[in-house]
Amino acid sequence: MKELSDEYSYIKDIDERYRFSETEEGLIIKRLLSMYLKEKQKNLEYKEKIIEKDKEINKVKKDSLRDKLTGLYNRKGIFEYFKDTFANDTAINHINDFSLVAIDLDHFKSINDTYGHNVGDDALKIVSEGMIRHFKKSDLLDRDGGDEFIVVVKDCDLPVLMYKANLMSKYITESIHKDLHYKYDEFGNRIERPHDYTISFGVREMDLSKLIGNKTIEEFKQWFRDADKDELIKNECIQQFEEWFKGEKEYADVELYNQKEEHHSVRR
């Protein structure tokens, strides 16, 4: 039997041999060949539909990890980022390779209450644009909800990260002041005091030891890989991860809220 790669030549050879045949054998072979080609076409169309459906499913999955307003990751995306990183990055051999930046927009409630959610959405987009500008594509950029944002970076010294966060803070603050100063709300009221709208941030060098527990690095990586295949393992993995990540963010939030208190105290 010919290989599949030679299938076209094989069919062509049969077709040429029996195309004009009127014998009983020839008629049967032509009928069988016609039936085969029709079924093959159906199979091809079916495969194409499956491929398209898989693309749609993958798009829905990817979209479910993104915040619709800013395009950044959402909370679901945080776990997927770590899972994919540990499952696929063979270069990770240390547990303290990650740092976290918690970001919060000061006086955000007053923006929404005074000027409406459209202006509030504009301010949130400015924050996300500042994050994108100052961090790498390989970093996790996340809108954690409301006016709270998170950045997770890998292999970045803390002083360098603090410097980048400060640059980001200045850029976002200046952008908010500049962009909102000339805007009007949905009722036609001009936005006043845009200089009040600043951001606060806190930085935390993440400690994965509580999440890893007694596992070795390789066992820890395998744990994340298994979460792709086993639903029970994935649920356990997600629960433990979320508890750990919440604790890490709380450490960063301490510094963030200290900044926020300073910003509130100097508000004119």
C-alpha positions in Angstrom: 0.0 0.0 0.0 1.3 3.4 -1.0 2.3 5.9 1.7 -0.2 8.8 2.4 2.3 11.2 0.9 1.8 9.4 -2.4 -2.0 9.3 -2.1 -2.6 12.0 -4.8 -0.5 10.1 -7.3 -2.2 6.8 -6.4 -5.7 8.2 -6.8 -4.7 9.9 -10.1 -3.4 6.6 -11.4 -6.6 4.8 -10.6 -8.7 7.6 -12.1 -6.8 7.6 -15.4 -6.9 3.8 -15.6 -10.6 3.4 -15.2 -12.0 6.8 -16.2 -13.4 5.6 -19.5 -13.9 2.0 -18.5 -17.4 0.6 -19.0 -16.7 -2.9 -17.7 -18.4 -4.0 -14.5 -15.1 -3.9 -12.6 -14.4 -0.4 -13.9 -17.8 0.9 -12.9 -17.5 -0.5 -9.4 -14.0 1.0 -9.0 -15.1 4.4 -10.3 -18.1 4.3 -7.9 -15.9 3.4 -5.0 -13.4 6.1 -5.9 -16.1 8.7 -6.1 -17.5 7.6 -2.6 -14.0 7.7 -1.2 -13.3 11.3 -2.5 -16.6 12.5 -1.1 -15.9 11.1 2.3 -12.4 12.5 2.2 -13.8 15.9 1.4 -16.2 15.6 4.3 -13.4 14.7 6.7 -11.3 17.6 5.5 -14.2 20.0 6.2 -14.8 18.4 9.5 -11.1 18.8 10.5 -11.2 22.5 9.4 -14.3 23.0 11.6 -12.5 21.4 14.6 -9.4 23.6 14.0 -11.7 26.7 13.9 -13.5 25.6 17.0 -10.2 25.0 18.8 -9.1 28.5 17.8 -12.4 30.0 19.2 -12.0 28.0 22.4 -8.4 29.2 22.9 -9.5 32.8 22.2 -12.2 32.6 24.8 -9.7 31.2 27.3 -7.2 33.9 26.6 -9.9 36.6 26.7 -11.1 35.3 30.1 -7.6 36.0 31.5 -7.7 39.7 30.4 -9.3 42.8 31.8 -11.7 44.2 29.1 -11.0 47.8 29.9 -7.2 47.9 30.0 -6.2 44.7 28.2 -4.0 43.7 31.1 -4.3 40.4 32.8 -7.0 39.9 35.5 -6.8 37.8 38.7 -7.2 34.5 36.8 -4.2 35.5 34.7 -1.9 35.7 37.7 -2.1 31.9 38.4 -1.8 31.1 34.6 1.4 33.3 34.4 3.1 31.4 37.3 1.9 28.0 36.0 3.2 28.6 32.5 6.4 30.1 33.8 7.3 27.2 36.1 6.0 24.6 33.8 8.0 25.8 30.8 10.9 27.9 32.0 13.8 25.5 32.6 16.1 28.4 33.7 14.2 28.9 37.0 16.3 27.2 39.7 15.8 29.6 42.6 12.7 30.5 44.6 13.3 34.2 45.1 13.5 35.2 41.5 10.2 37.2 41.5 9.3 40.6 42.8 5.9 42.2 43.1 4.7 45.8 42.7 1.3 46.7 44.1 -0.2 49.9 42.5 -3.2 51.9 43.5 -4.7 55.1 42.1 -5.2 57.7 44.8 -8.6 59.4 45.2 -10.1 57.2 42.5 -13.5 57.1 44.2 -13.7 60.9 44.0 -13.0 60.8 40.3 -16.0 58.4 39.7 -18.2 60.2 42.2 -17.5 63.7 40.8 -17.0 63.2 37.1 -18.5 59.8 36.3 -17.2 56.4 35.4 -16.2 57.4 31.9 -13.5 59.7 33.3 -12.6 57.1 35.9 -12.1 54.6 33.1 -9.8 57.1 31.3 -7.7 57.4 34.4 -7.4 53.6 34.7 -6.3 53.4 31.1 -3.6 56.0 31.8 -2.3 53.8 34.6 -2.2 50.7 32.5 -0.4 52.6 29.7 2.2 53.7 32.1 2.7 50.2 33.3 3.1 48.9 29.8 5.6 51.6 29.0 7.9 51.0 31.9 7.8 47.2 32.2 8.7 44.4 29.8 6.3 42.2 27.8 7.6 39.2 29.8 6.5 40.8 33.1 3.0 40.1 34.4 0.9 43.3 34.2 -2.4 42.8 36.0 -5.5 44.8 37.0 -6.4 43.2 40.2 -9.8 45.0 40.4 -11.1 48.5 40.7 -8.1 50.9 40.8 -5.7 48.2 42.1 -2.9 46.9 39.8 -0.1 44.4 40.1 3.2 43.9 38.4 5.3 40.7 38.8 8.8 40.8 37.5 11.4 38.0 37.2 15.2 38.4 37.7 15.2 42.1 38.6 17.2 43.5 41.5 15.1 45.4 44.1 16.9 48.8 43.7 16.4 48.6 39.9 12.7 47.7 40.4 12.3 50.6 42.8 13.8 52.9 40.2 11.5 51.7 37.5 8.5 51.9 39.8 9.4 55.5 40.6 9.7 56.4 36.9 6.4 54.8 36.3 4.8 56.7 39.1 6.0 60.0 37.9 5.0 59.2 34.3 1.5 58.1 35.2 0.9 61.1 37.6 2.0 63.6 34.9 -0.1 61.8 32.3 -3.2 62.0 34.5 -2.6 65.6 35.2 -2.1 66.5 31.6 -4.8 64.3 30.0 -7.5 64.9 32.5 -6.9 68.7 32.8 -8.6 69.4 29.4 -11.4 66.8 29.7 -15.1 67.3 30.4 -17.4 64.8 32.1 -20.6 63.4 30.6 -22.5 66.5 31.9 -20.1 69.0 30.3 -18.3 69.9 33.5 -14.6 70.6 33.2 -12.4 68.4 35.4 -10.8 70.4 38.2 -7.8 69.7 40.5 -6.3 66.9 38.4 -3.1 67.4 40.3 -4.8 65.5 43.2 -4.8 62.3 41.3 -1.6 60.5 42.0 -0.6 56.8 42.4 0.9 54.9 45.3 2.9 51.7 45.1 4.6 49.1 47.2 7.4 46.7 46.3 7.9 43.2 47.7 10.6 40.6 47.0 8.4 37.5 46.8 9.1 34.5 49.0 8.0 31.3 47.3 9.1 29.0 50.1 5.6 29.0 51.8 4.1 27.9 48.5 6.7 25.3 47.7 6.7 23.8 51.2 8.7 20.6 51.4 8.9 20.2 47.6 12.1 20.4 45.7 12.3 22.9 42.8 11.7 20.1 40.3 8.8 18.7 42.2 7.4 22.2 42.4 7.7 22.6 38.7 6.1 19.2 38.1 3.2 20.3 40.4 2.4 23.1 38.0 2.7 20.8 35.0 0.3 18.3 36.5 -2.2 21.2 37.1 -2.6 21.2 33.3 -3.6 17.6 33.1 -5.5 16.9 36.4 -8.5 19.0 37.5 -8.2 18.0 41.1 -4.5 18.9 41.2 -5.3 22.2 39.5 -8.0 23.1 42.0 -5.6 22.3 44.9 -2.9 24.2 43.1 -5.1 27.3 42.5 -6.3 27.4 46.1 -2.8 27.2 47.7 -1.5 29.6 45.1 -4.2 32.2 45.8 -3.7 32.0 49.6 0.1 32.5 49.1 -0.2 35.3 46.6 -2.7 37.2 48.8 -0.2 37.1 51.7 2.6 38.4 49.4 0.4 41.2 48.2 -0.4 42.2 51.7 3.3 42.8 52.4 3.5 45.1 49.4 0.3 46.8 50.4 1.9 48.0 53.7 4.3 50.1 51.8 1.6 51.2 49.3 -0.7 52.4 52.1 2.2 54.3 53.7 2.6 56.2 50.5 -1.1 56.7 50.2 -1.2 58.3 53.6 1.5 60.7 52.6 -0.3 61.6 49.4 -3.6 62.2 51.3 -1.8 64.3 53.9 -0.4 66.7 51.3 -3.6 66.9 49.2 -4.4 70.6 48.8 
